[in-house]
Amino acid sequence: MKTILSKLFSHRKERIKQQKKQIRHEMSLLKKQLSDDQKNNAAEIVFSKIERTRTFLSAKTILVYWSTSSELPTHEFIKKWSREKTILIPSVHGENMTVKKFIAFDEPAARDSEDSDEHSEPKTEPYKGKAELAIIPGIAFDLKKNRLGRGGGYYDSYLSAKNIHVFGVGFDFQLMDKIPVKWGSLKMNKIFSPNQVIE
């Protein structure tokens, strides 16, 4: 009986792995078709929605990813709000993620490849305080507020250990009806795309 269950579990795990791989590949192809203007216009719409939420308005410290060329752009949003709020940027070393305070004129160099393991980061020391809101990217999201990332598990590990409100952001095509996720995966509080908000 244990052998049968073990085989079923192993088969299901492999199936989910392949499904995730396929989604990542398809999303990569779709994102490559976007022009810079399309990306920037999408970001403007998404972040204007976020800026009107009570969670954002009341938050004094916010964790925001420093976007790559394949992600919804965050650079202008970060520069804009770093004057009024404490903005934290993710910093990954090995299997651990910490956060560092963003300081104007000390901008991290953006990664050009979404396959890179190197995460851009400010030159400041790790931030010891806590964010009230995290705005994070994903490869895909679904209607149940699940998120598919790149597979490193950095955000899952960091945010699941803290009581932080989490907003997922992306392009419209990144929102799917259902994505394969494992039990206990981090769920978003809200998901924003240019034409949809999942609450």
N, C-alpha and C positions, 0 to 999 in steps of 0.2 A: 504493500500500500504506500509506504513512504517513497519507494522508488518511483511509483507512478506519479505521485504528487510532485516529487522532485523534478521529474521530466516535464510535467505540465508547467511548473513554475519556470523552469529553464527556457522552455519554448516560448512562454508568454513574455519573458524578459527579453529574449532575442527579438521577438516580433516588435515590441515597443522600441527597442534600440534601432531597428531598421526603419520604423515609421518616423522616428525623430530625425534620423539621418536624411530621409527623403524630404521631409519638411524643410530642414536646414538648407538642403540643396536647392529646392524650389524657391525659397525666399531669397536666397543669394542671387539667383538669376533675375528675379523680379526687381530687386533693389538696384541691380546694375543698370536697369533700364531707365531709372529716374535721373532727370537732369538736376543740376544744383538748384535751379530756380524752383523746381517742383519740391525738392527737399526743404528748402527754406520757407516756401509758402505753407507747406504742411506743418512745419514747426511753429510758424507764427500763429496758425489757427489753433493748434493743440495747446500751446503755452498760454494763449489768451484765455482759453477755457480754464486752465489750471489756476491762472492768476485771479480768477473770480470765485474760486472755491473758498469756503470758510477755513478749511484745513490749511491751505496755503497762506491765506491772509493772517491767520493767527500764529503760524509757525515762525519762530525766530531763527532756527537752525535747520537747514535743509541739505540733504544728501542728493547730489545730482551727478550723473555720469558725464564725463568729458567725451563727447561724441567722436566716433570714427567717421570716415567718409561713407560708410554704409548704414549709418544710424540716423535717426531723426536728430537734426542739428541742435546742440544745446549751448554752443559757445556764446552767442549773443545774449541768450537768456541768463546765463551765469554771470556775465560781465555786468548786465543791467542790474541784477538783484544783489550782487555782492556788495553794493554800496549801502544797502538797507538791511540785509540779512546775513547771517553767517552761512556761507556756502561751503559744503564739504565735498571733496572729490575722492572716489574710491582709489585705493592703492593696494595692489596685489603683489605679494612676495611668496613664492612657492605655493602652498595650499591655503594660505591665510590672506584675508582681506582686512585692511585697516582703512581709515579715512584721514584725509589731510585738509586743512583749511585752505580755501582758494584765496589768493591775494592777487589783486590786479597788478599787471606787469610782471607776474611770476607765473605765466601761463604754461601748462604742460604742453608738450608737443603732441599733436594728434597722431594716432596710429593710422596708417593708410590701409592696412590689411585687417579684415575681420578675423582672419585665421591666426593672427599673431598672438602669442602668449604674453607679450609685454603690455602692461597696462600703463597708460600715461599717468603722471602724477605731479603735483606741485612739489617744490623743493622744501616745504615746511615740514615740521615734525608731526608725527601722528596726533590727531585730535583726541583728547581724553573725554570730552563731553559727549552728549547724546543728541542726535537729530530727532526732530519731531515729525518730519516728513522725508520720505525717500522717493525720488523720481528715477525710475530705472527702465532700461530698454529690454527688449526681448527679441527672440527670433520669431515667435508667434505667441498669440494669446487666444483664449476662447471665451465663450459666453458665460462660463462658470467662474471666470476670473483666474483661470490657471495661466501659467506662463511657461514657455519653453525657452530656455537660454542656450548658451553655447556648449553647455555640458560640464563646465568647471565647478558649478555649485557654489560659487563665491557669494552671491547675493543670498541664496538660500541659507547658507551657514551663518552669515553675518546678521541678517535681518530677523531670522527665526529666533535668535537668542535675545532680541530686544523688542520692546513694545513700541514699534514705529509704524505710523501710517504709511502705506506703500501705494504709489501711483505707477502703473505701467503705461508706457507711451510707445507709439509706433505709427506706421502708415496704415491706411485702411485695409490693404490686402493682407496685413499681418494678423488681422482678427479673423479667427476661424470658428466654426460651430463647436468643434471639439478637438482637443489635442491630447496625445498620449502623455500621461504624467504618472509618476509613482506616488504611492501613498505617503502623505506627510509633506508633499512639496509645498513651497510657499505660495500662498494665494494673494492676489492683489486686492486692495480695498476698492480701487477704481481703475479702469482702463480708459485711456484717451487716444483717439485717432482723429483725423480731421473731421470726419463725418459721424462719429459715434462716441458715446460715452457709456461704458458699462459700469453700473453701480451695484 
